[in-house]
Amino acid sequence: MGKAHHHPKVRRMKLSVDTLETLDDVKKILDLLDIRIQTDNPVWEEVGQFFNNECVPKGYMKLLHKVGDKAIAELHYHEIERECKKLLDEEENA
């Protein structure tokens, strides 16, 4: 497949590793992929050094600011998820 041509609709493209020539090319592609890993992943110890930005969901941050550290620590995961969704829905409907 040749170069992408202008098209009014968004299309999905597959990476052709044969066209990568330099380390900078690889870095650009990896940055675009926005790869994330959870720290409980079995390979975290091997690759954790390459991940330095923690990604925190927007809803979680909103809930944390609303209820504080102590209160959020007392919530179960399903409660956090439910409350975060409420806050994000409220924001969307405002």
N, C-alpha and C positions, 0 to 999 in steps of 0.2 A: 504494500500500500504506500502511495506517495505522500507528499505533504498534505496537510489538511487544507481544504479550500473553504472560503467563506460560505457559511450556510446560515440561514436565519434561525434555525433550531439548534439547540445545544446537543452535542453528540458526545458519546463516551469513546475515549481513545485508549488503546493498549500500548504500554511502553515497549519500545523495541530496544533491548539492551545492546544490540549490535551498533546502534548509532551513538552510544556514549563513548566519548574519547578521552576525557580528562577527569581527574578527581573533582574538579569544580562542577562538571556536568553531573556527576553522581550526587554531590552535595546539594545541588539545586533540586534534583528530583526527590531526594530524601526529605528535604525541607517541605516540599509541596505535598508530600504524602501525609504529613501531620501524624506520624506514627506515635502511638501511646502504648504504655504497658502498665499493668498493675503490679504493685510491689509484692503481691503474693504469688506471682507467676514463678514457676520453678526455675526459669532462666534469668530471673532478676539479678541474682548475684553475679552472673557472667556479663550482663549487658548494662546494669544499672549506672555504671560510670558515664554512659553516653546520654543519659536522660537527666537534665538538670532543672527543668521547669515543671512544677507540679500543676496539674490541670484540675481546677475545682469547678464543678458545675455552678452556673449562675444562680439556680434556685437554692442550692446549699448555702451560698454566700448570703443571699437575701434572708434565709431563715436564721443563719448564724447572727447576722446583724439585728434581727428582730428579737430573738430569744436569748442570745448570749451563749458563751462557751459551756457554762455549767448545765443549762437547760438542754442544749443540743446533745450533750454527752449522755443524758439520761434517756433519750429517745431511742427506740429500736429502728432498724433500717427501714422497715415498712412505714413507720410513722414519719420518719424524715422524708421519705419519698412522697408520701401523701401531702405533708405540709408544704414541701417545696413546690409541688404541682399546684396547690391552691394559690400560693404567692405568685407564681408565673402566670396562672390563669387570670388572676386579679389584674396583674400588670397589662396583660394582653387586652382585657376587656375595658380598661380604663380609658 
